[in-house]
Amino acid sequence: MRGKFITLEGTEGVGKTTNMAFIQQWLTDQCIDFVTTREPGGTPLAEDIRHLLLTHRDEAVDETAELLLMFAARSQHIAQVIEPALAAGKWVLCDRFTDATYAYQGGGRGQSTEHIAQLEQLVQGDLRPDLTLLLDLPVDVGLQRARKRSDPDRFEAERQQFFTRVRDAYLERARQQPKRCQVVDASLPLEQVQGQIDTALQQFIAEANHD
């Protein structure tokens, strides 16, 4: 039986690292065989592309080049990690996937969603996440958290308006695909955030078993 594909999304400072660990433990407790990965990245080549994308540089990065690099990393990631794991019956838990491209390159950068959709189809075919958990938090709160954590990378150094557009694009994706995208209120205390995640995962497993 083919594995399930779960993605975790959100803007800066929403708590993805902490909640990725929570989901990993949840899947372990359910005796589900899974792999954890991230985007951009997940393979040596894709991690090299990630470094190119996140590093500050004097040269202005063309927005179309940025978009193509995202999908180049994704193509390698799918071929080397995601598809083999799913085909082997393992679940895949991924820190960000194509929703992030619609949010950051589409919403944030203003890239054409039609172009993103064309690349999505070219690179992914029919592959889409089975469940996406969107950690949502007011932008100013998330940026305060993120900037206490580490020096900002090339994306994290963007202005607040950029991240407002990113958040709006994420929420619009969730409105368009409410069955797949579950919005988690990440402004609540951690225990309540993880309670929402637990509920979403329980419901997802119940529906998967029913199917």
N, C-alpha and C positions, 0 to 999 in steps of 0.2 A: 504493500500500500504506500502511495506517495505521501511524503511528509507535508507538514503545514508550514506556511511562511508568515512569520509575525514580524512587523516592523514597529520601531519606536521613534516617534518624531517630536519635534518641538524646537522653539527658538533657543537663544542662548540663556543659560542659567536656569532652565526648567527642572533640572534634576535627572537628566537621562542616565548618567553613570550610576547613581544610587538605585534608580528604579530598574535599570538593566540587571543589576545584581539581584534585586528582589525577584524579577521574572525568572532569572536563571535558577534561583533556589526553588521557586514555585514549580517549574518544569521538572526539576530534579525530584521534588517531593511527589510528583505525579508519575515518576518512573518513565518519563518521556526522554528518549534519546534525541539530543539536539546539538547544534553547533551555534556558536555566537560569532558574529562578524560585524563589520561596520562599513559605512560609505562616507566619502570616497575612501577606498582602501579594500582590505580583505585578502589581497594577494601581494607578493613582492612588487610586481609591476604597478598594480593599482595604488599601493602605498607610495611608490615613487611619484605617481601622478598627484596623489593627495598632497605630498610635500610641495610640489610645484604650485598647486592651487592655493595653499594656505600661507606660503612664505611671502613676507613683505618684499617688494622689489621696486626699483626706481622706474622700470619700464611699466607703462600702463598696460593692464591686461585687457585685451579686446573681449567684449562680452560674449561674442559668438565663440571665440576660442575657449573661453571658460566653460561654456555650455558643452562644447564638443569634448573637452577634456573630462568633464563629469561623465559623459556617456561612454567615452573610451575606457575609463576606469570601471564603469558599471559592466560593460561588455565582458571584460576580462574576469571580473568578479563573478558574474553569472556563470560563465563557462567553467571556471576553475573551482568554485566553491559552492555557490547556491544550487545550481541545477544538479550536480553530482550528489549533494547531500539530500535534496528532496527526492531524487530518483531512488536513493538507497533507503528511503523511508524515514529519514531523520527530519526533525523540525529544524527550521532555520530562524534564529532570532537576530535581527539586523538593526543596528543603530543607524537610522536614516536609510532612505531609499528614494525612489523617484518622486514621492510627494515633496521631498526637500528641494528637488530641482524645480518643480512647479512653484514652490514657495520662494526660494532664494533667487534663482535665475529668472523665473517668471514674475512673481510678485515684487521681489526686491529690486532686480535689475530691469524689469520691464521687457524681458524677452518675450517673443511671441509664443503663446501657449500652443498654437497650431504647430509651430516648429518643434516644440518640446514633445508634443504628442506624436509627431512623425518619427522623431528619434526614439521615443519610447517603443513604438511599434517595431522599428527596425532592429533595435538592440534586444528587446525583451520578447517579441512575439506575443504569445498569450500569457506570459508570466506576469502575475500581479500578486501583491500580498493578499493572504487570506484574512488577516486582521491587522489593522493599524491602530496603535494607541498613540493619540496625540496629547502630549502634555502641554497644557495651555496656562499661560501666566502673563499678567500685564508686562509689557515690554520694559518699562523702567525698573521694575523689580528684578526681572531676569538679568538685565545688564548690570545692575548693582552686584548681584550674586556672582556673575561671570567675571567681573573685573576684580573682585576680591580673590578669585581663585588662581589666576595666572595672567601673564602678559597677553594682550589680545593678539590673535592671528589676523591675517589679512581681512577675513570676513568679520570677525568680532570688533575690528576697529571702525566699522561702518557707523554712520550716524543713526540716531534713534529712529528717524523717519524711515530709514531702510528697513529696520526690524519691525516697525509697525506695518509696513506693506507685506513683509514676510508673514507676520502673524495673521493678517487679514486673509492672505492667500491660503494659508493652512486651514483656517476656519471655513473658508469657502469650499475647499476640497472636502472637508468633513460634512458640510451641508449637502454637497452634491452626491456623496457616497456614504450615507449614514449607517448602512448595514456593515460596511467594512471598517469605517473610521469611527472609533470611539474616543470622544473628547474627555480627557481627565483634567479636573480642576487642580492644577499644581500649586495654587496659592494657599491651599489648605495645609494643616499640619501633616507631616509625612505619613503618620499612621492612617489618616483618612485618604490621602492620595493612594496609598498602597491598597487600601480597602476597595477603592474604585477599580484599581487594576485587577485585584482578585475577583471582583464581581464580573468584570468584562471577560476575564479568562475562563471563569466557571461557565458563563453563558456560552462562550465560544466552543468549549469542549462539549457541552451538552448538545449544542446544535450539530457539531461535527459527528458525535456519536449517533444522533438521530438520523443524520443523512446516511 
